Amino acid sequence: MTNDGKTVIRGGYGKFIEIPLGTLLGAGWAIHSANQAFFNNTITNGVPDLKFPSPFPSNLAVTGSQFFQQASDLHYPEAVVQQWNLTVERDLGFNTGLRVSYDGNHGSNMGRAGQPGATTSAEYRRIRRGPLRS
């Protein structure tokens, strides 16, 4: 970079886009596989209501049991991460060099995993545990 050849400047930039295509395909055409129903099993006098050989309730359309985890908004924005770096190096002589670097990144439209209503990790664990799991 300099006339004496002892200084060099390097830099880079990258933009990475994550397209949730698989989830969107499932949301548009495979809604039957996106429905994950949950059933609460109750225990009366030490005997569970749901057990083999009939582990499901007689009425599968139990209100509030559907959970569409795989379904997605068809207009969900793409997650984007930008990364950049800049480095200046200088040969100081005497087998010694100086390097100064800056690295940065920025994410936008990042998805979120977990329970949106849970405010603490203890509350999140309680929700995930359910009534029959300790």
Residue frames as qw, qx, qy, qz and C-alpha x, y, z in Angstrom:
[[0.000, 0.886, 0.464, 0.000, 0.00, 0.00, 0.00],
 [0.170, -0.926, 0.139, 0.306, 2.81, 2.41, 0.77],
 [0.527, 0.763, -0.374, -0.024, 5.86, 3.11, -1.37],
 [0.082, -0.589, 0.783, -0.184, 8.13, 1.29, 1.05],
 [0.670, 0.022, -0.692, -0.266, 5.91, -1.84, 0.93],
 [0.193, 0.081, -0.819, 0.535, 5.62, -2.09, 4.70],
 [0.370, 0.184, 0.484, -0.771, 1.94, -1.23, 5.13],
 [0.165, -0.179, -0.841, -0.483, -1.09, -3.10, 3.87],
 [0.461, 0.071, 0.344, -0.815, -4.82, -2.48, 4.25],
 [0.160, -0.128, -0.938, -0.278, -7.32, -5.33, 3.92],
 [0.438, 0.089, 0.369, -0.815, -11.07, -5.34, 4.17],
 [0.111, -0.151, -0.928, -0.324, -14.10, -7.43, 3.44],
 [0.491, 0.063, 0.235, -0.836, -17.85, -7.36, 3.39],
 [0.131, -0.113, -0.955, -0.242, -20.47, -10.09, 3.20],
 [0.553, -0.025, 0.155, -0.818, -24.24, -10.17, 3.17],
 [0.085, -0.012, -0.996, -0.031, -25.90, -13.46, 4.03],
 [0.575, -0.059, -0.044, -0.815, -29.61, -14.07, 3.49],
 [0.139, 0.040, 0.976, -0.163, -31.57, -16.96, 5.01],
 [0.510, -0.041, -0.353, -0.784, -34.73, -17.75, 3.09],
 [0.454, -0.063, 0.771, -0.443, -37.28, -19.77, 5.10],
 [0.491, 0.202, -0.552, -0.643, -38.39, -21.57, 1.93],
 [0.307, -0.054, -0.950, 0.015, -38.91, -25.02, 3.45],
 [0.054, 0.336, 0.695, -0.634, -41.18, -23.71, 6.18],
 [0.373, 0.361, -0.039, -0.854, -43.11, -21.59, 3.71],
 [0.432, 0.102, -0.770, -0.458, -43.69, -24.59, 1.44],
 [0.203, -0.219, -0.917, 0.263, -44.99, -26.53, 4.42],
 [0.156, 0.368, 0.432, -0.809, -47.22, -23.64, 5.38],
 [0.416, 0.329, -0.265, -0.805, -48.71, -23.35, 1.92],
 [0.669, 0.178, -0.576, -0.434, -49.17, -26.98, 0.90],
 [0.559, -0.020, -0.812, 0.169, -48.67, -29.25, 3.88],
 [0.373, -0.485, 0.240, -0.754, -50.94, -27.82, 6.53],
 [0.909, -0.251, -0.222, -0.247, -51.99, -31.37, 7.48],
 [0.809, 0.020, -0.386, 0.443, -48.41, -32.13, 8.55],
 [0.140, 0.464, -0.284, 0.828, -48.04, -28.76, 10.29],
 [0.641, -0.525, -0.031, -0.559, -50.84, -29.55, 12.74],
 [0.433, 0.144, -0.806, 0.378, -49.27, -31.04, 15.84],
 [0.596, -0.589, -0.217, -0.500, -52.02, -31.74, 18.34],
 [0.153, 0.277, -0.765, 0.562, -51.32, -32.05, 22.06],
 [0.673, -0.460, -0.453, -0.359, -53.48, -33.97, 24.49],
 [0.215, -0.536, 0.580, -0.574, -53.39, -33.63, 28.26],
 [0.640, -0.115, -0.760, -0.020, -53.34, -36.98, 30.00],
 [0.465, -0.569, 0.291, -0.613, -54.98, -37.09, 33.40],
 [0.388, 0.101, -0.892, 0.210, -54.32, -39.71, 36.03],
 [0.646, -0.408, 0.032, -0.644, -57.22, -40.95, 38.15],
 [0.866, -0.377, 0.274, -0.178, -56.48, -43.33, 41.03],
 [0.465, -0.505, 0.660, 0.304, -53.05, -44.03, 39.56],
 [0.599, 0.311, 0.683, 0.278, -54.41, -44.98, 36.11],
 [0.022, -0.326, 0.278, 0.903, -53.80, -42.67, 33.12],
 [0.617, 0.519, 0.323, -0.496, -56.78, -41.91, 30.86],
 [0.654, 0.667, -0.294, -0.202, -54.66, -42.17, 27.70],
 [0.479, -0.479, 0.733, 0.067, -52.69, -45.40, 27.51],
 [0.300, 0.286, -0.804, -0.427, -51.85, -48.16, 25.06],
 [0.473, 0.165, 0.647, 0.575, -53.41, -49.73, 23.06],
 [0.142, 0.811, 0.456, 0.337, -55.57, -46.55, 22.61],
 [0.484, -0.280, -0.211, 0.801, -53.23, -43.64, 23.41],
 [0.007, -0.171, -0.213, -0.962, -55.47, -40.96, 21.85],
 [0.357, 0.241, 0.522, -0.736, -58.78, -39.53, 23.03],
 [0.438, 0.441, 0.780, 0.063, -61.96, -40.72, 21.29],
 [0.309, 0.917, 0.253, 0.007, -62.53, -37.20, 19.93],
 [0.691, 0.014, 0.094, 0.717, -59.29, -36.01, 18.24],
 [0.142, 0.630, 0.198, 0.737, -60.69, -32.52, 17.65],
 [0.473, -0.619, -0.459, 0.427, -60.18, -31.41, 21.25],
 [0.097, 0.959, 0.121, 0.239, -60.53, -27.64, 21.50],
 [0.210, -0.918, 0.333, -0.056, -57.19, -25.92, 21.97],
 [0.845, -0.281, 0.408, 0.202, -55.07, -28.98, 21.23],
 [0.734, 0.582, 0.151, 0.316, -53.81, -27.84, 17.81],
 [0.403, -0.744, 0.236, 0.478, -50.32, -26.40, 17.55],
 [0.715, 0.671, 0.130, 0.146, -49.24, -25.12, 14.14],
 [0.523, -0.662, 0.275, 0.461, -45.52, -24.85, 14.77],
 [0.538, 0.005, 0.576, 0.616, -44.55, -25.48, 11.16],
 [0.285, 0.806, 0.476, 0.207, -47.04, -23.03, 9.67],
 [0.398, -0.290, 0.031, 0.870, -45.59, -19.67, 8.62],
 [0.267, 0.796, 0.155, -0.521, -46.61, -16.31, 7.30],
 [0.752, 0.454, 0.350, 0.325, -46.27, -16.37, 3.50],
 [0.289, 0.869, -0.035, 0.399, -44.85, -12.82, 3.61],
 [0.721, -0.635, 0.021, 0.277, -42.33, -13.50, 6.39],
 [0.236, 0.920, -0.312, -0.033, -39.25, -11.28, 5.84],
 [0.859, 0.263, -0.330, 0.291, -35.89, -12.83, 5.03],
 [0.633, -0.719, 0.072, 0.277, -33.29, -12.89, 7.80],
 [0.574, 0.723, -0.151, 0.354, -30.21, -10.89, 6.76],
 [0.670, -0.635, 0.077, 0.377, -26.77, -10.80, 8.40],
 [0.477, 0.824, -0.169, 0.255, -24.12, -8.36, 7.23],
 [0.780, -0.485, 0.076, 0.389, -20.48, -8.79, 8.24],
 [0.444, 0.843, -0.143, 0.266, -17.49, -6.54, 7.61],
 [0.759, -0.487, 0.039, 0.429, -13.87, -6.20, 8.61],
 [0.360, 0.885, -0.183, 0.233, -10.96, -3.80, 8.11],
 [0.830, -0.412, 0.064, 0.371, -7.32, -4.53, 8.93],
 [0.288, 0.900, -0.296, 0.141, -4.23, -2.31, 8.73],
 [0.909, -0.271, 0.056, 0.311, -0.85, -4.04, 9.05],
 [0.199, 0.923, -0.309, 0.110, 2.59, -2.44, 9.27],
 [0.880, 0.039, -0.243, 0.406, 6.04, -4.01, 9.29],
 [0.312, -0.945, 0.091, -0.018, 7.95, -2.21, 12.07],
 [0.438, 0.644, -0.587, 0.223, 11.24, -3.97, 11.38],
 [0.129, -0.427, 0.796, -0.410, 13.22, -6.16, 13.77],
 [0.274, -0.148, -0.941, -0.134, 10.87, -9.10, 12.96],
 [0.070, 0.399, 0.637, -0.656, 7.99, -7.12, 14.48],
 [0.060, -0.365, -0.591, -0.717, 4.64, -6.23, 13.00],
 [0.211, 0.213, 0.474, -0.828, 1.62, -4.23, 14.07],
 [0.135, -0.335, -0.796, -0.485, -1.91, -5.20, 13.18],
 [0.265, 0.198, 0.422, -0.844, -5.06, -3.20, 13.97],
 [0.117, -0.236, -0.859, -0.438, -8.40, -4.79, 13.03],
 [0.434, 0.105, 0.328, -0.832, -12.06, -3.97, 13.24],
 [0.112, -0.190, -0.933, -0.283, -14.79, -6.58, 12.79],
 [0.381, 0.126, 0.336, -0.852, -18.50, -5.90, 12.80],
 [0.069, -0.252, -0.906, -0.334, -21.84, -7.45, 12.00],
 [0.391, 0.100, 0.237, -0.884, -25.49, -6.57, 11.94],
 [0.047, 0.249, 0.955, 0.152, -28.58, -8.77, 11.76],
 [0.392, 0.117, 0.075, -0.909, -32.06, -7.74, 10.68],
 [0.778, 0.028, -0.242, -0.579, -35.40, -9.54, 10.43],
 [0.158, 0.264, -0.931, 0.195, -34.04, -12.27, 12.66],
 [0.666, -0.337, -0.549, -0.375, -36.56, -14.96, 13.58],
 [0.325, -0.476, 0.563, -0.593, -37.37, -15.86, 17.14],
 [0.602, -0.092, -0.791, -0.068, -37.60, -19.27, 18.72],
 [0.165, -0.095, -0.738, 0.648, -39.38, -19.94, 21.99],
 [0.095, -0.705, -0.698, 0.075, -42.47, -18.71, 23.75],
 [0.173, 0.541, 0.106, 0.816, -43.14, -15.04, 22.90],
 [0.470, -0.738, -0.175, -0.451, -45.20, -14.56, 26.09],
 [0.826, -0.393, -0.247, 0.319, -42.61, -16.03, 28.48],
 [0.033, 0.955, -0.163, 0.245, -40.64, -13.31, 30.22],
 [0.331, -0.694, 0.628, -0.119, -38.23, -15.37, 32.32],
 [0.380, 0.313, -0.861, -0.125, -36.40, -18.65, 31.84],
 [0.184, 0.039, 0.875, -0.447, -38.28, -20.11, 34.84],
 [0.588, 0.400, 0.269, -0.650, -41.61, -19.22, 33.24],
 [0.550, 0.474, -0.549, -0.414, -40.44, -20.71, 29.93],
 [0.147, 0.198, -0.962, 0.114, -39.45, -23.97, 31.65],
 [0.385, 0.197, 0.691, -0.579, -42.85, -24.12, 33.38],
 [0.641, 0.465, -0.051, -0.609, -44.67, -23.70, 30.07],
 [0.480, 0.435, -0.725, -0.235, -42.52, -26.35, 28.34],
 [0.095, -0.177, 0.927, -0.317, -42.86, -28.81, 31.22],
 [0.544, -0.243, -0.561, -0.575, -46.64, -29.06, 31.13],
 [0.644, -0.492, 0.170, -0.560, -48.89, -30.38, 33.89],
 [0.980, -0.175, 0.035, -0.086, -47.66, -34.00, 33.94],
 [0.771, 0.345, -0.259, 0.469, -43.90, -33.44, 33.55],
 [0.509, -0.853, -0.017, 0.118, -41.67, -32.46, 36.43]]
